[in-house]
Amino acid sequence: MNATRQLFHALALAGWATAAVAASEVVFKDEGGKVCVEIGGQLFTEYHYQDVVRPYCEVAAGQGSQ
């Protein structure tokens, strides 16, 4: 996936995550092949974009789950 497309996907995720929880800090961490999105210090989702047929978000456990 080229850099422009990766940036587009990251910005789309940023808008979505920011709208979902406007009062909490949203952090994106590129971990080579996936982007981890943390909201308020907790994992919210992982966006997998490398070595997959189609990029996808993996949903993390719900709030308060362990």
Contacts in CASP RR format, 6 or more apart in sequence:
PFRMAT RR
TARGET T0000
AUTHOR 0000-0000-0000
METHOD contacts of the structure
MODEL  1
MNATRQLFHALALAGWATAAVAASEVVFKDEGGKVCVEIGGQLFTEYHYQ
DVVRPYCEVAAGQGSQ
1 49 0 8 1.000
1 50 0 8 1.000
1 55 0 8 1.000
6 49 0 8 1.000
9 35 0 8 1.000
9 47 0 8 1.000
9 49 0 8 1.000
9 55 0 8 1.000
10 28 0 8 1.000
10 35 0 8 1.000
10 47 0 8 1.000
13 28 0 8 1.000
13 35 0 8 1.000
13 37 0 8 1.000
13 45 0 8 1.000
13 47 0 8 1.000
13 57 0 8 1.000
14 26 0 8 1.000
14 28 0 8 1.000
17 26 0 8 1.000
17 37 0 8 1.000
17 39 0 8 1.000
17 44 0 8 1.000
17 45 0 8 1.000
18 26 0 8 1.000
20 39 0 8 1.000
21 39 0 8 1.000
21 40 0 8 1.000
24 39 0 8 1.000
24 40 0 8 1.000
24 41 0 8 1.000
25 39 0 8 1.000
25 40 0 8 1.000
25 41 0 8 1.000
26 37 0 8 1.000
26 38 0 8 1.000
26 39 0 8 1.000
26 40 0 8 1.000
26 44 0 8 1.000
27 37 0 8 1.000
27 38 0 8 1.000
27 39 0 8 1.000
27 40 0 8 1.000
27 41 0 8 1.000
28 35 0 8 1.000
28 36 0 8 1.000
28 37 0 8 1.000
29 35 0 8 1.000
29 36 0 8 1.000
29 38 0 8 1.000
32 50 0 8 1.000
33 48 0 8 1.000
33 49 0 8 1.000
33 50 0 8 1.000
33 51 0 8 1.000
34 46 0 8 1.000
34 47 0 8 1.000
34 48 0 8 1.000
34 49 0 8 1.000
34 50 0 8 1.000
35 46 0 8 1.000
35 47 0 8 1.000
35 49 0 8 1.000
36 43 0 8 1.000
36 45 0 8 1.000
36 46 0 8 1.000
37 43 0 8 1.000
37 44 0 8 1.000
37 45 0 8 1.000
37 46 0 8 1.000
37 47 0 8 1.000
38 44 0 8 1.000
42 60 0 8 1.000
42 63 0 8 1.000
43 60 0 8 1.000
43 61 0 8 1.000
44 60 0 8 1.000
45 57 0 8 1.000
45 58 0 8 1.000
45 59 0 8 1.000
45 60 0 8 1.000
46 57 0 8 1.000
46 58 0 8 1.000
46 60 0 8 1.000
47 55 0 8 1.000
47 56 0 8 1.000
47 57 0 8 1.000
47 58 0 8 1.000
48 55 0 8 1.000
48 56 0 8 1.000
48 57 0 8 1.000
48 58 0 8 1.000
49 55 0 8 1.000
END
